Amino acid sequence: MPLPPVPRRVKIGDAAAFAGTTPRAIRHYHAIGLLAEPERGGDDRRRYGYDDMIRLLWIRRMAEAGISLEDIRAGFEGAAGIGQSLARLEEALASKAAVLEAQRAAVQRLREAGSPLGLLSPRVAGRLCGLPPGALRPTDLDTLLVTERVFGPLGAAVQADRFLVLAAHPGLRAEEDRLAEAESALDDTVSPDDPRIEDLAVRRCAHETALAAAIEDSGLDEALDDLLDGCGERAGEGEEALAAMSPPAAVGTMPYDFSPARLRYEERVLELLHPV
């Protein structure tokens, strides 16, 4: 069977098509000295031979591997330090792979949870995944999201016990709802000296004490101790790393639409829970 006509040299468009690139990219390779300018034909157009095509194919393979054009050129020139560049590239690719794996795991958790709970860290989602539908409210998820941002996954895992107890104790859940409604009423029309603030703060402290007792009675605190004991071994396992920010900095940049009365109430609750 006779061979088809084999050209000795081809135009830039044919060279680009064969190498899987574009004429514009090839012209850029010429401009930066990565690919030598080839001979031109009688029509003053570039003509590419076998050696040009081989070089172009290697350029494309290395570029597809993520190697920068500058490092490709250094490699062709035998410059020292190319190994270090490749090591940095490998580290960068490993980091990207870790990010992609974390994203895949988050999507999987979201599908399994069927709610935004799956977007929280595995420590938190795993601790709450057994709750019946509707037991965890949107506002609860909002609170966990903020806590995880301020105190990290372990801080949110500690707080998760609160919502486990509220789901298991209707009376505590009802009191939590009553307190939340009363707290939301502390708007700008209420004076910071209003005596209702003290009464409400006392109720909140009593409620928090009852919640703590329920957590202890349920054994959740022991399970939490096991989680904390093993946190060093499992640190970062399947969890997205939160950007470093100290709790004071995080609190200082998270806006709350608190009135002066609500701020005084929050201060009084802290004073009663943690007396000097």
N, C-alpha and C positions, 0 to 999 in steps of 0.2 A: 504494500500500500504506500503510495508516494506521500511524502510529507507536504503539508501545506506550505505556502510561501513563508519563509522565515526572514523577518526584517533584521538588518544589521543594526539599525538605529531607529528609534521611534520618537514621536512628538511628545510634548509634555502631557497632553491629555491622555494619551495611551499609557504613558509611564505612570501617571496618577491612578488610572483605572486599574492597572495591574497590581500596583502596590497597595491599593485600598486607601488612597488618600485623595487630596485635591491639588489641582495646579497651584492654587494660592499657597497651600502648605509647602509645596516644593519650592516655590519662589522664596518663601521665608527661609527655608533651609539654605538656599543659596546666599541670602542676604546676611545670615549670621555665620556663614563659613562652615556649616555642617555638611553641606554637599557642594562639591566643586562645580563651577559653571561648566557645562558640557560644550562640545563644539556646536557651531550653528551651521545650518544648511545654506544653500544658495538663496533661500527665501528669508534668511536672517532669523530663523526660528531655531530654538534649542532642539538638539537631537541627542537622545540618551542611548548609550550602549550597554553592553552586558555588565561591566563593572559598575556603572552608575546605578543600574537596577539592583544589583546585589547590595550596594551601600544603602539604597533607599529602602529595600526590604528590611535590612537590619535596623535602620532608624525607626521604621514603623513598629517592629516587634518590641524594641526597647521602650518606645513611647507608650505602647499598649500596656507594658509592664509597670508603667507609672514613673519611669526614669525621666528626669527633666532633660530638656534639649541641651542645656549647659553641661550636664553630667554625661550625656551621650557624646557630646563633642570631646569632653575631657577623656572619655574612655577610648575614643578613636585615636586621640593624640598620645595615649599612654601616659597621661599626666598622673602624678602621685596623688593619693588622697581619694581616688575614685571608690576604693573599698569603704572608706568612711562614709561617703555619700550613699552608697548602697546600704550600709548598715542603718543609717538614719532613715532611709526610705523603708526598709524592712520594719523598723520600729513604728513609723507612721502608719504603715499598712496594718500592722498588728493592732494599733490603737483604733483604726477605723473598723477593723473586723470586730473588735470588742464592742464598739458603739453599735454596730449593726446587730450583733447578737443580743445586746441589751434591749434594743428596740424590738427585735423579734419576740423576745421573752415577754416584754411589756404588752405587746399586742395579743400574745397567747393568753396572758393572765386576764386581760380585758375581756377577751372572748369567753373565757371560763367563768369569770365573775358575773358577766352580763350587766355590769354597772361600772361607774368610774372608780369603784374600789380597786379594780384591777390595775389602775394606773398608779396607785400608791406602791410603796416598796413591798417586796415579798414578805418581809417580817410582819408588816401591818395587815396586808391582804390575807396572808395565811392565818393570822390570829382571828380574823373576823369572817372568814369565808363560810363558816358553819351557821351563821345567823340566818333565820328564816327571812323570806322576802318581805321588805317593808320595815324590818326591825331597825335597820340603819337608815337614818333620814338624810336627805341632802345636806342639811345644816351640819349633821354629824360628820359627813365626808368633808365639808368645807373646813371644819375645825381640825380634822386630822391632817388635811393638806397643809394648813398653816403651821401646825405643830411640827410636821415633818420638815418643813422649810426652815423653821427656827431651831429646832432641837435635834433634827436628824431622824432616821428611821427608828432608832431605839426609843427616842423620846415619844414618837407617835405610837410605838408598840406599847409603851407604858400607858399611854392615854387610852388605847384601845380597850383596856380592861374596864374602863368607865362605861363604854357603850355596850360591852357584853353584859355588865350588871344591869344597866338600864333596860336592856332587852329582856332580861330574865325576871325583873321585878317591876310589875306594872305600877305599883304604888310609888316607887322611886321615879319612874318615868313621868308619872302624872305630876309629881312635885317639881321635877326638872322643868316641865312645860309651864307650870304656874310661875315658877321663878323667872324663867326666860321672858314670859309675857310682862311680868312686873318690872323686870330690868329694862325692857324696851320702852316702857312708859317713862323712864327717867330721861326725859328730853329737855330741851332748853327752857321749857315753861316751869321746870322744877328747880327750886333753889338748892344749892349745895348744902344748906343748913336745914333742909326739910327733915323732920324727925322720922319720916318714913324710910329714909336711907338707912338709918341705924337698925330699924326693925327688919328691913329686908336683908341687910348684911348678916344679922344674927341668924335669920332663916337659912341663908345660903351656907353659912358655916355649919349649921346643924345638918343640912343636907349633905354637905361634903363629908362630914364625919360619918353619916349613915352609909354613904357610898363606900368609903374606905373600909368600914366594918363588913359590908356585904362582899367586897372584893376579898377580904381576908377569909371570911367564912366559906367562900366558894372555892378557895384553893388557887385562885388565879395568880395570887402573888407568888406562890411556889413555882408555878409554871413559868412565871416571868423571871424568877431567879435563875431557872435553868436556861432560859433564853439569854439572859445577860452573861451567864457563865460561859456560854459557848459562842458569844458574839465575836470574840477574837479569831476563832477558827473559821467562822463563816463570813467574816467581814468582806463586803463587796460581792458576795456570791449572788449573781443574778440581779444586783441592785444598781441603779443608776447613781453615779456619784453626784451629790449635790454640790453646787458651787460653794466654796468656803465663805462663810459669813458668820460672825459671832452672833450669839443671841441678842445682845443689846443693839447691834447694828441692824439685825433683821427686824426687831421690834420697832426700832426707830424709823424704819422705812416702810412699815406696813400700816396704812392709814385705817383708823377706826373713827367712825362718826360718833364719838362720845361727847355728850354734853358735859358741862362742869359738874352737874349732879351725878352723872354716871361715873365720871372719873373719881369723884369723892367716894362713891359707893365701892368702886373697885379697890381703892386704897384702903377703905375700912375693912373690906373682906380680908385683904392680905394682913392687916394688923391683927384681926381676930384669929386668923389661922396660924399666924406666926408671931405671937407676942414676944416682945423683946425681954 
